[in-house]
Amino acid sequence: MVDLAAATRTVRSNGLSFPVVDVGSGPAVLLLHGFPDDRHLWRYQIPALADAGFRVLAPDLRGFGDAPRPTDPAEYGIPIVIRDVLGILDALGVARVQLVAHDWGAAVGWRLAAEHPDRVERYAAVSVGAPGGPTTIEQREKSWYIAFFRQPGVAEEQLQQKNWQLFREWARNPVDVDRYIANLSRPGALTAALNWYRASGAPPAPGTVKPPPPVVCPVLGIWSNGDAYLTEAPMRTSGERIRGSFQYERISGASHWLMLDKPADLNRLLLLFLKR
């Protein structure tokens, strides 16, 4: 295993300082986590990728882990996070990456790949399909928590009650639940993480919304049948909403956190895709 603490460096980007795992040599692979994770989400993928001849970069995104926690919810919009990510790559002298991303990181990844095709060679999206996918009753039911997470103060109070009982129930007790609670218990950390949901729910300024261009790079979409939050259809049909080639893979017997539940299966798929 890679000692993530020893492999972590501090990188300045977009006026802030971010912890970034930087290990290995070769073509760069960028790993982006989601809620409520940090760079440790990828602890089983980082050594596999580095051993396969890649330079692996895994930052804590703003609001998570040891990254800065701005207090304004508007500071958590995806365009701002993309500037963070591009600034990290620029600071490290990385012009182009192969991208792997999960959950909120995958939402960032889809837009990053679409708007900056010169920076993304290929993209492995984990759990979250391309924007504009089908919205079914089942998906609406699975997404119930989003409206709750967007309630300032209310969500923070209720998630922490009775030793984080509601949070534990929402997370379905993944292997990292105690790590999540320890991280989110730090001052301002829970609000910062929830601000990702609040920023996405804010109405855009008039005249500022335009659909992103289609993704043109090759894409691998991976979904797990135990995902409690996302249905299969948005990922399975992602190839209909991009211009690049699309490969869909389904991992059975894994939760939303398939990189922790089935690391060998995910690593095999990633290496086959990234080494093409």
C-alpha positions in Angstrom: 0.0 0.0 0.0 1.0 3.6 -0.6 1.6 5.7 2.5 -0.9 8.4 1.5 0.3 10.9 4.2 3.9 10.6 2.8 2.7 10.9 -0.7 0.6 14.0 -0.1 1.8 17.5 -1.0 0.2 20.9 -0.6 -0.7 22.6 -3.9 -1.9 26.2 -4.3 -4.8 26.7 -6.7 -7.5 29.3 -7.1 -6.2 31.2 -4.1 -6.4 28.2 -1.8 -4.2 25.3 -0.6 -5.1 21.7 -1.4 -3.7 18.4 -0.2 -2.9 16.3 -3.2 -1.6 12.7 -3.3 1.1 12.7 -6.0 2.8 9.3 -6.5 4.2 7.3 -9.4 5.6 8.3 -12.7 4.2 8.1 -16.3 1.0 9.4 -17.8 -1.1 11.3 -15.2 -4.3 9.9 -13.8 -6.5 12.3 -11.8 -8.8 10.8 -9.2 -11.8 13.0 -8.0 -13.9 11.9 -5.0 -17.4 12.9 -4.0 -19.5 13.2 -0.8 -18.6 12.7 2.0 -15.2 11.4 1.0 -11.7 12.7 0.5 -8.5 11.5 -1.2 -8.5 8.3 1.0 -11.4 7.0 -1.0 -8.9 5.9 -3.6 -6.5 4.1 -1.3 -6.9 0.8 -3.2 -6.7 2.3 -6.6 -3.7 4.6 -6.0 -1.1 1.8 -5.6 -2.6 -0.3 -8.4 -2.4 2.6 -10.8 1.1 3.7 -9.7 2.4 0.2 -10.0 1.0 0.0 -13.5 3.1 2.9 -14.6 0.9 6.0 -14.0 1.5 9.2 -12.1 -1.5 9.3 -9.8 -3.0 12.6 -8.5 -5.7 12.6 -5.9 -6.7 15.9 -4.3 -9.1 16.6 -1.5 -11.8 18.8 -3.2 -12.9 22.0 -1.4 -15.1 21.4 1.6 -13.8 17.8 2.1 -11.0 16.2 4.2 -8.2 18.6 4.7 -9.1 21.0 2.0 -10.2 24.6 2.7 -13.8 25.1 3.7 -15.2 28.4 2.4 -18.2 29.6 4.3 -20.3 30.9 1.3 -22.3 28.1 -0.3 -21.9 29.8 -3.6 -18.2 28.9 -3.4 -19.0 25.2 -4.0 -20.4 25.4 -7.6 -19.0 23.1 -10.1 -17.4 25.9 -12.3 -15.4 27.0 -9.2 -14.3 23.4 -8.4 -13.2 23.0 -12.0 -11.0 26.1 -11.6 -9.5 24.4 -8.5 -8.8 21.3 -10.4 -7.2 23.0 -13.4 -5.1 25.2 -11.1 -3.8 22.1 -9.3 -2.9 20.5 -12.7 -1.2 23.7 -13.8 0.8 24.0 -10.5 2.0 20.4 -11.0 2.9 21.0 -14.6 0.4 18.5 -15.9 -1.1 19.4 -19.3 -3.4 16.4 -19.8 -4.9 13.7 -17.7 -6.8 10.5 -17.7 -9.6 11.1 -15.4 -11.4 8.8 -12.9 -14.2 10.3 -10.8 -17.0 9.3 -8.4 -20.2 10.9 -7.1 -19.8 14.7 -7.0 -16.3 14.2 -8.4 -18.0 12.5 -11.4 -20.3 15.5 -11.9 -17.3 17.7 -12.0 -15.6 15.2 -14.3 -18.3 15.2 -16.9 -18.2 19.0 -17.1 -14.4 19.1 -17.1 -14.2 16.6 -19.9 -16.8 18.5 -21.9 -15.5 22.0 -21.4 -11.8 21.3 -21.5 -11.2 18.4 -24.0 -7.6 19.5 -24.3 -7.0 18.5 -20.7 -8.9 15.2 -20.5 -7.6 12.3 -22.6 -10.2 9.8 -21.5 -12.7 9.6 -18.6 -13.8 6.8 -16.3 -17.1 7.9 -14.6 -18.0 5.9 -11.6 -21.7 5.8 -10.4 -22.8 9.1 -12.0 -23.9 9.1 -15.6 -23.7 11.8 -18.2 -25.8 14.9 -17.5 -29.3 14.9 -19.0 -30.1 11.3 -18.4 -33.6 9.9 -17.8 -35.3 10.9 -14.5 -37.5 8.1 -13.3 -39.8 7.8 -10.3 -37.3 5.3 -8.8 -34.4 7.9 -9.2 -36.5 10.6 -7.6 -37.2 8.3 -4.6 -33.5 7.5 -4.3 -32.6 11.2 -4.4 -34.9 12.2 -1.5 -32.0 13.3 0.7 -30.9 16.0 -1.7 -33.7 18.4 -0.7 -33.0 17.6 2.9 -29.3 18.3 2.6 -30.1 21.7 1.1 -31.8 22.9 4.3 -29.2 25.0 6.2 -29.0 24.2 9.9 -31.7 21.6 9.8 -29.7 19.0 8.0 -26.6 19.7 10.2 -28.6 19.3 13.4 -30.6 16.2 12.4 -27.6 14.3 10.8 -25.6 14.6 14.0 -28.3 13.7 16.5 -28.0 10.5 18.5 -24.4 9.8 17.6 -25.0 10.6 13.9 -27.8 8.0 13.7 -29.5 9.6 10.6 -26.2 10.0 8.8 -25.3 6.3 9.5 -28.7 5.2 8.2 -28.3 7.4 5.0 -24.8 6.1 4.4 -26.0 2.4 4.9 -22.9 1.8 7.1 -20.1 1.7 4.5 -16.7 0.6 5.6 -15.6 4.2 6.0 -18.5 5.5 8.0 -16.4 6.2 11.1 -13.8 8.1 9.0 -16.7 10.2 7.5 -18.0 11.1 10.9 -14.6 12.0 12.3 -14.0 14.3 9.3 -17.4 15.8 9.4 -17.2 16.5 13.1 -14.5 19.0 12.6 -15.5 22.7 12.9 -17.4 23.7 9.8 -16.8 20.5 7.9 -20.4 19.2 7.7 -21.7 22.5 6.5 -18.9 22.7 3.9 -19.7 19.3 2.6 -23.4 19.9 2.4 -22.7 23.2 0.6 -22.0 21.2 -2.6 -25.7 20.3 -2.6 -26.8 23.8 -1.7 -24.7 25.4 -4.5 -26.2 23.0 -7.0 -29.7 24.0 -6.0 -29.2 27.7 -6.2 -31.0 29.3 -9.2 -28.5 30.5 -11.8 -28.2 34.2 -12.8 -30.3 35.1 -15.8 -28.4 34.5 -19.1 -25.6 32.5 -17.5 -26.9 29.0 -18.3 -25.9 27.3 -21.5 -25.7 23.5 -22.1 -22.1 22.2 -22.0 -20.7 20.8 -25.2 -20.8 17.0 -25.6 -17.9 15.0 -24.2 -15.7 13.9 -27.1 -13.1 11.7 -25.4 -13.5 8.0 -24.8 -15.6 7.3 -21.7 -15.9 4.3 -19.4 -19.1 4.2 -17.3 -19.2 2.0 -14.2 -22.2 1.4 -12.0 -22.8 -1.0 -9.1 -26.1 -2.8 -8.5 -26.1 -2.0 -4.8 -26.1 1.7 -5.3 -28.6 3.2 -2.9 -28.6 6.6 -4.5 -28.3 6.2 -8.2 -30.2 4.0 -10.7 -28.6 2.2 -13.6 -30.3 4.0 -16.5 -28.5 7.3 -16.4 -25.1 5.6 -16.6 -26.2 2.8 -19.0 -27.5 5.4 -21.5 -24.7 7.9 -21.2 -23.4 6.9 -24.6 -26.4 8.5 -26.2 -25.4 11.9 -24.7 -21.7 12.1 -25.7 -19.8 12.0 -29.0 -16.8 10.0 -27.8 -16.9 6.2 -27.6 -18.7 4.7 -24.6 -18.2 1.5 -22.7 -20.5 0.5 -19.9 -19.6 -1.9 -17.1 -21.8 -3.2 -14.2 -20.3 -4.4 -10.9 -22.5 -6.7 -8.9 -22.5 -7.0 -5.1 -21.1 -3.6 -4.4 -22.6 -0.4 -2.8 -22.3 3.1 -4.0 -18.7 2.9 -2.8 -17.6 0.1 -5.1 -14.0 1.2 -5.0 -14.0 0.1 -1.4 -16.3 -2.9 -1.7 -14.9 -4.4 -4.9 -11.5 -2.8 -5.4 -10.0 -5.6 -7.5 -12.9 -5.5 -9.9 -12.8 -1.8 -10.3 -9.0 -1.8 -10.7 -9.2 -4.4 -13.4 -11.7 -2.3 -15.4 -9.7 0.9 -14.9 -6.4 -0.6 -16.0 -7.9 -2.2 -19.1 -9.4 1.2 -20.0 -6.5 3.5 -19.1 -3.8 1.4 -20.7 -5.4 1.3 -24.1 
